[in-house]
Amino acid sequence: MPTLSLPKAGGGFVSHTLPDVAQDVLLLASATQFLSNKSIPNDGLLKLGDAGEVALVNRSTALAANTVLAGVIVGTAATLASAANSLLIGNITASGDIHLIVNKGGNSHTAFFADGSTGDTIINAATGQSVDVYIAGVKEIDYSTGLMAFQQSTTISTPSATSLTFSSPLGHIFTVLANFNDNVYSRFGTDGDAGIILFASSTAADEEVAGLIEGTSNHQGAVTGSLYLSILEDDKDFLVLVSDGGNSIEMIKCTAATAELSLGWGALKIGFGADLAAITRPATVTATAAAIITALIDVGIFTA
């Protein structure tokens, strides 16, 4: 015959033997009557299963990490520390799971699954929904779709995809401290229209590379391990700006529509150390090849 064991207020348990007839109904009725009138005392175990394999307990004192607790924590424990008056839920069956299931619109759905055989922890959102993390009532993380893998302090990867996208609203700061491997294109823009890549292969003059150099290209060749900055959207410019006293100043501009390169706002200096030569920005410029060559000869960059 089945036995119902219930904790006593002074400690220990009292057992009741139930008849075989309608034992499930009697068990439920007895447990309901007990729980509706009494609280299980501190450190008393509420056990489930024929051998009490699953237990809930209000631990009255703090419990150190990796500490065995009879009926709740067994073996060579790998557990976190818990404060006094903590609720502990334990399944001491080898490779036994803990499975939290909810009713979603009339259909059962796994919300949480702790896999005892592998040690994996699964938080399971329904199709079309997301896993959200809140801090102080504010949503900080909203993860919806796509496979992503995290390895501590080393890697964020997308095993089933070819790209990983970071998004931050305009004006917000997004910081990534990472090394990007060879041939990993760090793209910018919603459609990835611009990017930077350390390309592991050499490129021949005018060679096209999908996602990097497209169309009927016009460029010089580059050796293995060269760094490329590439804009793929038609007629979009490239600018390099610095701040002078809080004011942005253009230093380099590549104008795509006209294939022009503009250098410098003040003096353009070429060379290094003793060889440094400066070309100051004149009030007017005579934009002829002869005038440019003459100016370069004047500052010592070319010889006559």
C-alpha positions, 0 to 999 in steps of 0.5 A, a space after each residue: 500500500 502507498 505511504 504519505 509522509 508529512 512533516 511535523 512542526 517539531 521536526 521529523 515526519 508522520 507517515 500515513 498508509 493509504 488503502 489501494 482503493 482510489 489511492 490517487 484521490 485519497 493521496 491528493 485529498 490528504 495532501 490538500 487538507 494538510 497543506 491548506 491548514 499547515 505550513 511545512 516548517 523550515 528545513 522540512 522537505 516536501 518530497 515527490 516520488 516513490 522514493 522522494 527523488 524530488 524535494 522542495 525545502 525552505 533552508 533556514 540557514 545559509 548554505 555554502 557553495 558545493 555543499 551536500 544537503 540530504 534529499 536535495 543536493 547529492 554527490 560531488 555537488 557543483 552548486 552556488 551558495 544560497 542565503 538563509 531562508 532560500 527555497 531550494 528545489 532538487 531532483 536527486 535522480 541521476 540525469 533527472 530533469 526539471 521541466 517547467 511547462 505552461 499552458 499557452 492558449 490551450 497548448 502546453 509549452 516548455 518555458 524552462 528546462 534543466 537537462 540533468 544528463 548534459 547540464 544544459 539550461 534551456 529558456 524556451 520562448 514560443 515561435 514568434 516571441 522573444 527571450 527578454 532580460 529586465 533590470 529594474 523593470 527595464 528591458 535590457 535584452 530582447 532576443 528573438 530569432 537566429 542561432 547564436 553561440 557565446 563562449 566566455 571572453 572569447 567568441 560570439 558566433 552565428 553557427 548557421 549564418 554568415 554574418 553577425 549584426 550589431 545595432 545601436 540607435 544613432 547617437 548611442 555608443 556601441 563598443 566592441 572589444 574584439 579581434 576580427 579574423 582574416 576575411 571577416 567583413 565588418 559591415 556598417 549600415 542596415 544593408 551592410 553597404 560599407 565595411 572593412 576587412 583584412 583580406 587573406 588573399 591577394 587581389 589582382 588589378 581590377 579583380 572583383 571579390 564578392 561583397 568587397 569589390 564589385 561591378 566593373 572595378 578599377 583598382 590596383 592589385 594588393 598583396 595577401 593580408 591587405 586591409 580594405 575599406 570598401 563602400 558598395 552602394 553607388 555614388 556614396 562618398 568616404 570622409 575622414 574627419 577630426 575635431 579641432 576645438 570641438 569643431 569637425 574638420 574634413 581631412 580626407 574626402 573621396 567623392 565617388 560620383 566624380 572619382 576625386 580625392 580631396 586632401 587636407 584643410 590646412 597645410 598638406 604635409 608629406 614625408 617624415 622627420 627631416 624630409 617633411 614638406 608642407 604644401 600650404 592651402 593657397 587662396 586660389 588654385 590654378 587647377 592645371 597639371 603644370 601648376 600642380 607639378 610646379 607647386 610640387 617642385 617648389 616644395 621639394 617633393 619633385 625635382 625639375 
